[in-house]
Each structure stands twice: as structure tokens, then as C-alpha cells.
């Protein structure tokens, strides 16, 4: 079979990376994360394979301007072959899914019952939420520790963390149990539709050590939540562009962000998703226009 071009969209998977690298046609590889940090923190990618790929593929496509520097400095990529294309966002689906009832899947794990979760969501208590895999780069331990300090001054507040994959759920549950605020911490693993929960929360927090250009921030913005993230790669550009709240990349910074929210200083952001989607689609089409006849 002859292909006009090949696109390695997720940018992971060693076999796929190597396979498409050999394609006798224009090749594009997307970058959805700070791959240098992925190598150093998680060891889930081979740095030599990535370096070869970023020297071989015709187009290197990070989803954020924040990811240009790591791929150039760590892997020696040619800046002239890099094109930043932001993620598209299916905001209409988010709005529709947010109207569904809160439900657990068969494989959902939670440290509280569905009934308890629903009662918390129905209450007037302030609710903080974070959504992201139970994985080291998400910084859940420092988020829990920061919430512990905040909760001592605001004991009616709840923290909800939802993750769909990752190996650290049990670690998070064990750490939460060791805290004084444990009765106000809800941890959920594997949930097909977290949007009804997200919609009913008051502040979205991202405690990650690094990111790509998180779609979850766009999901939270779609549902009107104020946003707060640590000032790290992948969040910096997005939050600066749309005037979200950035805090120091530390446990103290996360706590400060919570305190800013209590003072009414963290606000929702406004994004024209149709404009973003149209621009990203046009850039993608331009990238491969010479291949398609």
C-alpha cells in the first residue's frame, strides 16, 4: 500500500515510532508532553529512539510553544522542522456529557460511595477538583499535602481527584488516609464520564510537574470553572494566553493558589473554541497539503 503521508499522532510507542520513521513518504510526529521530563521522571521512552525520530521525521508537531525548547535542547531537533499546532477541543461533547447523571463504571474504584459523592456535589460546600492520571508527573501527593494545610483553615472544603489510568491510585488513597483532612478527600479511579462532577465543582487545580497542553483545562473552562495550575511547561503558555492563575511550582504555590481562590482572586477564563479548532485544523491541512492530491 502506498501512503501519501503518515502521521504519528500520539508520539509514544517505540514500535510505531520506528515503523512510521521508515515510511517512504512525508512523516509527521506529534508531541503532547515534555518528552525530556517523561524520559527522566518515568523512563517510559527511549531517549535515543526519540532523538533519532526528531532528526528523521519531516515534521515535528508540539501542541504547545512550551514544548519547543525541550525538544530542541534535549534531543537536538531542527527548529525549522517544528510546527506548533494546538489541540482541538470538542467542547460541545463536554457540555452534553456534563448533563448526564453522576455514575460509576463497573471497574471504578473510589474511597467513597456514589451516594456520598452525590451528597457532596449537592451541598453548598466549596469543592476543589483535579483530573489526571495517577502518575508521578501529576504531583498528587503535593496537592494532597497543600490541601491538608488549606483544610485546617477551611474545614468545610472538599478535594476531589479523578484519574482514569496510572499506577499510583492506591498510593494516593494511603497518603490521603494519613491526613487530618482525609474525610474531605475523594479519590476516584477509572470513570468514563467525570464531566457531571467537574461541572459541580468550584475550582479546577492542576498540580503537575509538567504537561503538554492539557485538554482538561479546556474542559474545565468549558464548564465555567476558575483554573489554577503550577507554572510549568505545558501550562505556562496556555494560562498566560487566557489569563488563568499560575502559581509557584511547589506545594506552597498550590496552597497559595487555594488561598487566592478563597480571596476571590481566581476566575474563569474565556476561550473561543471554534476559533482554536478552525486554526488548528487549517494548520494541520497546510502541513500535509503537498501530500494530498
Buried (B, 14 or more C-beta within 10 A) or exposed (E): EEEEBBBBEEBBEEEBBBEBBEBEEBBBBBBBBBBBBBBEBEEEBBBEEBBBBBBBBBBBBBBBBBBBEBBBEBBEBEEEBBBBBBBBBBBEEBBEBBEEEBEBEEEBBBBBEBEEBBEBBEEEBBBBBBBBBBBBBBBBBBBBBBBBBBBEEBEEBBBBBBBBEBEBBEBBBEBBEEBEBBEBBBBBBBBBBBBBBBBBBBBBBBBBBBBBBBBBBBBBBBBEBBBBBBBBBBBBBBBEEBEBBBBEBBBEBBBBBBBBBBEEEBEBBEBEBEEBBEBBEEBBEEBBEEBEE
